[in-house]
Amino acid sequence: AGMAIVTRAMQLLSSALIGFGQGYQPVCSYNYGAALYGRVREGFFFCVKVGTALMTLAAILCFLFPNQIVAFFRADPAVIAVGSVALRWQAAVLPLLAFFVLTNMMLQASGQGIRSTITSSARNGLFFIPLILLLPRLFGLRGVEMTQAVADFFSFLLAVPFALASLKRMRDAEGK
């Protein structure tokens, strides 16, 4: 129950970030199609900065008040104990989510289907599934509590070279 609460809370934050990123996608695709790559990059960095700031604020709140957030949904002490630990793990990587999500959106909007498919399946597929099988065996309940955060961290690490390569290609295409 504690994990379900944390998952839903993170989905709420992720949905807000995805909605924000969906505002960037038409700007990205239009400017990419018009070969205005500077605008694509400028929009990407603006969205990453704003998204990271918002996710950092949310992370601070989640880290400082995990018991209260989980208790808002369920007042059971055992649920609060598990949920608050998992929420703090998620809070630790929440600021990275903006870069990962917006990289995926940039890749989609600029026609990079294979890379966008890889990044979109990384968080809940490529990394989460093996980690949910491995970490609980190694760390017990703590492994369950940390799995999504570790998957998010690895997804961020995967997104970095994809974003940098794409942004570099656009910069080089402009001759700058």
matplotlib code that plots the C-alpha trace (Angstrom):
import matplotlib.pyplot as plt

x = [0.0, 2.9, 4.5, 1.1, 0.7, 4.2, 3.7, 0.5, 2.1, 5.0, 2.6, 0.8, 4.1, 5.2, 1.9, 2.4, 5.9, 4.6, 1.9, 4.5, 6.7, 3.7, 3.7, 7.3, 6.7, 4.9, 7.5, 10.3, 8.8, 7.9, 11.3, 13.1, 11.2, 12.1, 15.7, 15.7, 17.7, 18.8, 15.2, 14.8, 17.9, 16.8, 13.3, 14.8, 17.1, 14.4, 12.0, 14.7, 15.6, 11.9, 11.0, 14.1, 13.3, 9.7, 10.7, 13.4, 10.8, 8.5, 11.5, 12.2, 8.6, 8.6, 11.9, 10.9, 7.3, 7.1, 5.2, 2.5, 2.2, 1.7, -0.5, -2.8, -3.7, -3.6, -3.0, -1.7, 1.8, 3.2, 2.1, 3.6, 6.9, 7.3, 5.8, 7.9, 11.2, 10.2, 9.0, 12.4, 14.2, 12.0, 12.5, 16.3, 16.0, 13.0, 15.0, 16.5, 13.1, 12.7, 15.9, 14.8, 11.2, 12.1, 14.9, 12.3, 9.9, 12.6, 13.6, 10.0, 9.3, 12.5, 11.8, 14.3, 12.0, 14.5, 16.1, 12.7, 11.4, 14.4, 14.2, 10.4, 10.7, 13.8, 12.1, 9.4, 10.8, 14.4, 15.6, 12.6, 11.9, 15.4, 15.8, 12.6, 13.7, 17.3, 17.1, 14.6, 16.7, 19.8, 18.2, 14.8, 12.1, 14.6, 15.2, 11.5, 11.5, 14.5, 13.8, 11.9, 14.5, 17.4, 15.5, 15.0, 18.7, 19.7, 17.1, 18.6, 22.1, 20.7, 19.1, 22.2, 24.2, 21.1, 20.3, 23.9, 24.3, 21.1, 21.8, 25.3, 24.0, 21.6, 24.4, 26.7, 23.9, 23.6, 27.3, 27.7]
y = [0.0, 2.4, 1.7, 2.2, 5.6, 6.7, 5.4, 7.5, 10.6, 10.3, 9.7, 13.0, 14.9, 13.1, 13.9, 17.6, 17.4, 15.5, 18.1, 20.9, 18.9, 18.5, 22.2, 22.0, 19.2, 21.3, 24.1, 21.5, 19.7, 22.9, 24.5, 21.2, 20.8, 24.4, 23.7, 26.3, 24.2, 27.0, 27.4, 23.7, 23.8, 27.0, 25.6, 22.3, 24.0, 26.4, 23.5, 21.5, 24.4, 25.1, 21.4, 20.7, 23.7, 22.5, 18.9, 20.1, 22.0, 18.9, 16.8, 19.1, 18.9, 15.1, 14.7, 17.0, 15.8, 12.1, 10.9, 13.6, 13.0, 9.2, 9.7, 12.0, 8.8, 6.2, 6.6, 3.1, 3.3, 0.3, 1.9, 5.3, 3.6, 1.9, 4.7, 7.5, 5.6, 5.0, 8.6, 9.9, 7.6, 9.0, 12.5, 12.0, 11.5, 13.6, 16.6, 14.3, 13.4, 16.7, 16.1, 12.5, 13.3, 16.3, 14.4, 11.8, 14.5, 16.2, 12.9, 12.1, 15.6, 15.5, 12.2, 10.1, 7.1, 4.4, 6.7, 7.9, 4.4, 3.3, 6.3, 5.9, 2.2, 2.6, 3.8, 1.2, -1.5, -1.8, -0.8, -1.3, -4.9, -6.3, -4.1, -5.2, -8.8, -8.1, -5.4, -7.0, -10.2, -8.2, -5.7, -7.1, -4.5, -1.7, -3.0, -2.7, 0.8, 1.9, 0.2, 3.0, 5.6, 3.4, 2.8, 6.6, 7.2, 4.7, 6.2, 9.6, 8.2, 6.7, 9.9, 12.1, 10.8, 10.7, 14.3, 15.5, 13.8, 15.2, 18.7, 18.5, 17.3, 20.3, 22.7, 21.3, 21.5, 25.2, 25.7, 27.1]
z = [0.0, 0.8, -2.6, -4.4, -2.7, -3.7, -7.3, -7.6, -6.1, -8.5, -11.4, -10.5, -10.6, -13.8, -15.4, -14.7, -16.2, -19.2, -19.8, -19.6, -22.1, -24.4, -24.8, -26.0, -28.5, -31.2, -30.8, -31.2, -34.2, -36.1, -35.6, -36.2, -39.5, -40.4, -39.7, -36.9, -34.6, -32.3, -31.3, -30.7, -28.4, -26.7, -26.0, -24.7, -22.3, -21.1, -20.5, -18.7, -16.4, -15.5, -15.2, -13.0, -10.8, -10.3, -9.7, -7.3, -5.3, -5.3, -4.3, -1.3, -0.2, -0.6, 1.3, 4.2, 4.6, 3.5, 6.5, 6.1, 2.3, 2.8, 5.8, 3.7, 1.7, 4.5, 8.2, 8.8, 10.6, 8.6, 5.3, 6.3, 7.3, 3.9, 1.9, 3.5, 2.8, -0.8, -1.2, -0.1, -2.5, -5.3, -4.1, -4.4, -8.2, -8.9, -10.3, -12.9, -14.3, -16.2, -18.3, -19.0, -20.0, -22.1, -23.9, -24.8, -26.1, -28.1, -29.7, -30.5, -32.0, -34.1, -35.7, -33.8, -33.4, -32.2, -29.6, -28.4, -28.1, -26.1, -23.7, -23.3, -22.4, -20.2, -17.0, -16.6, -18.8, -19.6, -16.1, -13.8, -14.6, -14.0, -11.0, -9.3, -9.7, -8.4, -5.7, -3.4, -3.4, -2.5, 0.0, 0.9, 1.5, 1.0, -2.5, -3.3, -1.9, -4.0, -7.3, -9.1, -8.0, -9.3, -12.5, -12.9, -12.3, -14.9, -17.3, -16.8, -17.5, -20.7, -21.8, -21.4, -24.4, -26.6, -25.8, -26.1, -29.5, -30.8, -29.6, -31.0, -34.4, -34.5, -33.5, -36.2, -38.8, -38.1, -38.5, -35.0]

ax = plt.figure().add_subplot(projection="3d")
ax.plot(x, y, z, "-o")
ax.set_aspect("equal")
plt.show()
